Amino acid sequence: PGFTDITIGNFQESVYVGAGDAVVSANAWGLSPTKGTPVVPTMLAGRWPTSEDEIALGATTLDRIGAKVGDRIPVSAGGKTYDLTIVGEPVFPDFGFGPGFGQGAGLTFEGLKRFYPDASVGLALGRFASGADQEAVSQEINKQLRGLQAAFQPGALADLGDSTKEAQRSENVPLVLASLFTLSALATLIHVLITSVRRRRKDLAIL
């Protein structure tokens, strides 16, 4: 009850998208809502798939296969091939999984299981209910997760993952450099003042 929305699914290391010479391997997310509205990665265009005949692809993956939202492309994995319609362009956080921003494929969990029938639920994403005691909810759900050797990770989906953290660090680089230059300038000014006062201390004493 502490969550208004829950989406479940899993990852798989690769599905092959495209045709001919423009076939690329993409790490796949299979996500389907089980309560409330979907909790999915940020969409730059279109929407997250809602049926097993749909797929969402990152911008880099789309560019590499020369496709766009609305196109229908062959997707292969596990010895099976299906033609799927591209319905969206997501940005995937990596969670330590995946090659980086702009790459990857999104499916419904049922769509992922078409290629990997043995895939089980290994991931759940949720939104806290308005006014819920998040600390109490986290403690309660962790009691259940310990028995599954799983863990609860609070925070916004868009802010999780190594690539996101690296990007945020990169955004902070100009501020850090500006701070260092400011400190250096201040240290130089103090050094000049001290040196000047010491060198002209007799004149200053007379004045």
N, C-alpha and C positions, 0 to 999 in steps of 0.2 A: 503493500500500500504506500510505501514511501516514494514510489516512482509512478509518474503519470504515463510515461512512454518507455517501452522496452523493445529493442530489436536484437535478434539473435543471428548467429551465422558462424563463419569460419573463413580461413585463408587456404589457398592452394598455391603452390609455387609457380605453376605455369598453365596457361592456356595459350593456344596459338591462334592469332587473329590475322585476317587478311588473306589474300590469294596471290598466286604466282610468285614473283620475285619480292613482293611486298608483304611477306609473312614475318611477324615478330612474335616473340614470346613475352607474355605479360603476366605478372603475378595477379591472381584473382581474389577479390573479396566477394563472398556470397552473404548477403544480408537481407533479412525479411523481418518486418514488424510482427510482434505477437501481442502487443498492447499499445493502444494509442496511435500516435503519428510516428512515422519512421525516424530513427536516429541514424543518419548517414553522413558521410563526408560532405564538405562544402561543394556545391555544384556551381561551376563557372557558367554552364549553359545547360539547358534542358532539365532533366529530372533523373532520379534514381530509377532503375528498372523495377517494374511491378509485375512482370510475367516472365516465364522461363524463356520466352522468345526475344527478350530484350537484353541489351548490354550497354554499359557506360564505359567510356575510354578516356584516359588522361590525354592532355593536349599533345605531349610528345609522342605518345603511342599513335594518336590520330594522324599526326604529321608524318610519321614514319611509314604508315600504310596508305597515306594519301586519301584519307576518308574524312567525313564530317558527320555531324549529328543529322540523322534522317536516313543515312545510307544503310544498306543491308549487306552484311559481310559474312563470310564463312568463319566459324570458330571451331577449333579442334582441340581435343584432349582426351586421354584415356581411350584412344582408338575410335572415337566418335566425332562426327562433324555435323554441325547444325548451322543454318543460316539465321543470324540474329540481327535485329534492327538496333542501330545505335541511337539511344534516346537521351544521352546526357554526357557532359564533360566534367568529371569530378576532380578534386584535388585530394589525393590520399595521404593521410599521415602514415609514417612507416612503422611505428611501434617496434623499430628494429627489424622490420620485415619489408622487403621491397627495395628496388634499385634507386628510388628517389622521386622528387617532385615531377609531375607531368607524365608519369608512367603508371601503368596498371589497368586492370579491368574490373568493373563492378557488375555483379549479377544478383539476382535474387538467390536465396539459399537453395530453393528448389532448382533454380537454373544451374547452380554449381553442382548439385547432386546428379544432374543429367550426365555430367562428365565424370564425376567422382561419386558413385553411388554409396561408397562407404564413408563419406564425409560425415562427421558428427558435429554437434554444436560445441564450439570451443571458444566462443566469444559472445558476450552480451553487452549491449550499449543501452544506457538508460538516461532519463531526465528526472531529476528530483521533483516531487510534487511541491507546489507552491506552499510555503509555510512549513514544510517538513523539517524536522530536526536532522540535518544531514549527518551529524556526528553519530546520533543514535541509529539512524538507518544504516550507516556504514558499518558500525559495530555488529548490528544484527545480521547483515548479509555476509560479513566476513566469517561469522560462526558457521554458516552453511558452506562457504567456499573453501575453508580449511580442509574439510573432509574430501574435497575434490582436488586438492593440491592446486588451487587457483587463488587469485588475488584480486582485490578490488582497487582500481586506480581512479581516484577522483580527478576532476579537471575537465576542461573543454576538449572535445574530440579534436578540434582543429589545432590545439596547442600541444598535443601529445606526439611523441616520436622524435627520433634523433635528427631527422632532416629539419623538422620545425625548429628544434632547439638551435641547430647550427645557423639557420636563417635568422633567428632572433638575435643570436650572438653577432652575426654579420651586420645587422641593423644598428647594433650598439657600438660598432667599431669607430665611426666618425665622432661620436660623443666621447669615447675613451681617449681618442687621439687629441681632441680639442682640450680635454681636461689635462692631459700630459703636457701639451704645449703651454697651457696657462700656468701650470705649476713651474715649468722650466723658466718661463718669462719672469714670474714672480721671484724665483730663486736668483735669477740673474740680476734683477733690479736690487734686491736686498744686498747681494754681494757687492755691486757697484757702490751703493750708498755706504756700506761699512768701510770699504776700501778708501773711498774719497774722504770720509770723516777722519779715518786714522791718518791718512797722508797729510791732511791739512789741519790736524788738531791744534797746532801752535797758533795758526792764524785764527782759528775759531775761538781759541782761548783769549787771544788779544781782543777780538771783537766782543 
